[in-house]
Amino acid sequence: MEYRDLAPDYRISRVIRGGWQLAGGHGPVDRDDAIADMSAFAEAGIVTFDCADIYTGVEAMIGDFRAAFGAAYGKAALGRIHVHTKCVPDLSILPHIRKADIEAIIDQSLTRLRMERLDLVQFHWWDYAEPRYVEAAVWLDELRQAGKIRFVSGTNFDCERVREILDAGVPLRTLQVQYSVLDQRPAKELVALAAENGIDLLCYGTVAGGFLGERWLGADEPQHPLENRSLTKYKLIIEDFGGWALFQELLATLARIGAKHGTDIATVASRWTLDRPGVAAVIVGARSRAHLARNLAIGALALDDEDRAAIDAVIARGHGLEGDVYSLERDRTGRHGSIMKYNLNAQ
């Protein structure tokens, strides 16, 4: 496994174990098995975990994992485990949000994760028309200064809003964004802005909810409704990328490269993103340790110039997704935004 230092004494694995698929929207989750799987990932070197206040039950599961891992391996080993969570205030409270609301989310995460200080909090804001996102980011930074958070970060903010938050004096350490062979919106402007300000990118969507895998190579185009929200979301991305026929060409290209290196489509796709400028890590959802070997293979794979040229040639034939980071998803009446759930903390 490869590692990246986000600070002198803060090292993350460049493959981060995502927690979204443990939130229950992808089928039943056995809690004991999920915690054992986390230990298997940590023992193998994937020592960074991603979750969110709105991922139902996941923070508490990771808290139980941390307690079990610390009991088994000791305080020093536990210190190598880092958990990145999120602060996602519900859409319904944005017009009248207070610092107390932000602090309540942070305190809840501290309790669930059994931590005295959160490692890294990624702030998300649903609606720019509600203009207090800068104020809320400043409140998070005040909680950092108070010792409740080590690093304040952002997720899904576009360049204009990143600049506003930075101008307010909030030291964003990372930005979590969707970035993949299907979606290169960060490369338009955000990558350069992040580099100018010492911000690393943590990237999700690298396997498109499972679409970037052998299961879909040569398959007929699926029709809505699909079996879970991740597939629904990324099917829309495929349509905007250039459609099912071009997607099949991309899968075939990734499969040929995978065969050349003795690996699979998902590993090649994730490695492509990991090699992009500014990318510190990729966040890969894995429901169980059955995916562990493939996740570890991302760190071992070395794509060559020929591989990258073949992938880029297919990408160049696509439409390219419109707008800045997450702009399509922010239209709540549009194809992308209408499938979101906006008030998960209230549930």
N, C-alpha and C positions, 0 to 999 in steps of 0.2 A: 504494500500500500504506500502511496505517496502522501506526503504531509505538507502543510503550508502554515507558516507562522503568521498569525494575524497580529500578534504582539510578541515582545521578547519571551514571555512566559505563557503564551497561549497558542498552542499548536492544534490544528484540526486535520482530520483525514480529508483528502481531496475527494473522496466519495463519502457523502453524508447519508446516513440511513433516514429516509423520510418516514413520517408518521401518519400521513393522510389516509393511507389505506387501512389503518387500524381503527379509524373512527366509526366503522360500522356500515359505511355506505357501499362497501365492496363485498358484503357477505358477513356471516357471523365470525366473531373473533373469540378464540379461547384465550382468556387472560393469562393463565399460567404458561401456555405455550408461547404467547407473545413475549412475555418477560424472559423466558428461556432463550428465545430467538435473539433478543437484544444482547444477552450475555454472549451468545455465540458470535455475533457480529463484533462485539468489543474485543473478545479474546482473539479474533482473527485480525484485528488492526483497524477496523472501521469504528472509530472511537467518538464520532460526532453524530448527534441525533437531532433531527428537526421535528418540531411539533408546533402547536398553536393553542391559544386559549379557546379557539372555536372548534378544535378537533375533539369531538366528544370523547371523553374518557382517556385520551392519549397522554396528557400530562401526568395524570395520576398513575398510569401504567409505567411511565418512565420513572416516576418517583419511586415506585416499588422496585423497579429494576435497579436503580441506583443504590437503594438500601441493600438489596441482595448482593449486588456486585461488591459494594464496600465491605460487607460482612465476610464475603468469600476471599477477597484479594487484598483488602486493607486500604487505608486512607490514601497512600501514594498512588496506587492503581486507580482509585476512584478519581483522583485529581487529574488524570489524563482523559477522563470522560467529560465531554462538553455537550451541553444541551442548548440548542437555539430554539427559542419559542417566539411567539408573536403577540402583539397587542392589537386587537381588531375591534374597536368600539362598534357596537351595533349601529346600523344606519339610522334607526329610530331615535337615538340619543344625540346624534351629531349637532342638531340645531341648538341644543341647550347643554352641551357637554361641559363638565367641570373637571378640574384637576382631581377631585375626589373620585370621579368615575375611572380615570386613568389609573390612579393609585390602587383602586379596588381590583382592577384587572391584574395588576402586577402582584398585589398581595395574594390574590387567588392562585396565581401561577407559582409563587414561592411556596405556598402551602401544598399544592398538588405535587410539585416536583421535589418537595422536602429539601429546599435549598435556602441558605441564608442570603445569598445574592445570586440573581439570575445571570447566567453567562453572557447571553446576547439576546436582545429583544428587538424583533423586526416589526416596525410600526406600519400598519396599513390603514388607509382612509378610503371609505367607499365613494364619497361624492365630493368633488372639488367645488361644486356649487355651494356647499356648506364650508365657509372659508376658514375654519378655525384649526386646520390641520397643522399649521406652523405653531400655533399656540400649544396644541396638544404635544407636538414634538418637543417643544421647550419644556413642558411639564415632565416628559419622560427623561429629558436630560437632567432636570432637577432631581429626579428620583435616582438617576445615576450618581449625581454628586452626593446624594444622601446615603449611598452605599447599597441600594437595593438592586442595582443593575451594573454590570461591568461594562458592556458596550451597548450603545443605542444604534440601531440600524433601521433600514427601511425595506419595504417590499412593495413592488408594483407602482412606485412613483415614477412619473415621467420627468424629463429633464428640467422643465420649467419649475416643477415643484421641488425637485432635488436642490436646485439653486436657491430657492426661497428658504428651504430648511437650513441649508449650509450658511446662507447669509444671516440667519437668525442666531448663528453661533452653535448650532447643534452638530457635534462631531460624528457624523454617520460613519460607522466603521465598514459596513457592508451594505449591499443592496441585493435582495433576493428578487430575481426576475425570471420570466420564461425565456429560454434561449435554446434553440435546437436546430437540427437540419431542416425543420419545417418552419421555424420562426426566428428570423434574424433581426427583429426590430431593435434589440439593444445595440447592434453594430452601427445603426444609423448615426447616433449621436451620444448615447449614454456611455458607451465604452470609453470614449475620449474624455467625457466629463468626469467619469469615475477615476480615470488615471490621473487627471489633473489634480484631483482632490484626495488621492491616496485611499480610494474606496475599492474594495474587492467585490467581485460579483459571485454570488452563490446562485446556481442556476437549476431551475426545475423544468419539468416537461421534456427532458432529454429523450425519453422513450415514449412520449405522447400517450401516456396512460396505458401502454402495452401495445399500441398500434405498430410501433417500430419493433416488430418481432416476427419470427418465422410463421406464427399462426396466421398472419394476414398476407403473407406472400402468395400470390396467385389466387387469393380468395375473391369471391364476388363482393361488390360494394355493399356494406350493411346499410340498412335503412333505419331511420328513427321510428320509434324510440329504441335506444340501445340499453344494454343491461345495467349500466351504472353511469353516474354523472361524469366520471373521468372520460369514458369513451365518448359520451355525448359531447363534451367540451372539445376533445381533440379531433373528433370527426369534423367539427366546424373548422378547425385549424387546417385540416387536410383539404377541405373544400376551398378555403381561401388560398392555400399554398398553390393550388393548380389542378385539383381534382384527383379522382381515384386512379385514372390511367397514369398520370405522372407520378403519383405516389407509388404505384406498382414498379415503375422504373427506378425510383429511388430505393425501394426495398430490394430490388434485384441487384442494384449496385452495391448496397451495403452487404448483401448476402455474399456476393463475389469477394468482396474485401475480407469479410469474416472468414470465408473458406480459405483464403490465402494465408491468414494468420492463425487459423485453427480456433476461431471464436465465432460468436453469433452476431446477429443484426443489432440487438440492443447494446451490446458492448461497443461495437464500432460507432454507433450513433452517439453514445455517451462520451466516448473518447474524443470524437470530433468536437463536441462542445467544450470539453475539458481543455482542449488545446487552443481555444479561442483566446485572443489577447484579453487580459483583465479578469479571466475566470479563475477563481481560487478553488472552487469545488463544484461538483454536481450533486444534486439531491435526488436519490433514486429510491422510489417507493418499493418496498419488498414486504409482502405479507408474511413470509416465513424464511427460515434459514435455507430453504430449498434454492433460494436465489443467491445465496452467499457467494458461491464460487464464481458466478458470473459477475457479481458486483466487485469482487476482488480482481477479476480479470481486467477491469477497466484501467486499474493502475498499472498493470503489466503490459498493456497493449501499446505499441509504438507505430502509429500510422506514418507512412512515408509520403513523399511529395506526389507520387503517382496516385496513391489512395485519395489524398485530399483533392487533387485535381479532378478525379472521377466524380467524387461527391459534389464538388462545387459546380461541375458542368451540368448536373441534373438540377441543382438548386437554381442556377442561372436561367433555366427554362421556365421556372415558376413565376407566378405573379408577384410574390413577395407580399407579406401582410402589411396592411395600410397603417399609417400613423406611428406614434411613439409607443413606448412600452405600455401595455395594458389599456391603450385607448379604446380599442374595439370592445373590450370587456366592460368598460365603464358606462356604455350606453345601455341603461337598464331595460329599454324597450327593444333593443336590437337582438340579433340572433345569439350573440355571445353573452350579453349581460342578463338576458331574460331567464337563463337557466341557473343563475346564482342564488344563493340563500344569504340574506343580508342581516339577519338578526339572530345569529346562532348563540350568542351569549345569553339571550333572554330565554332560551329553551331550557 
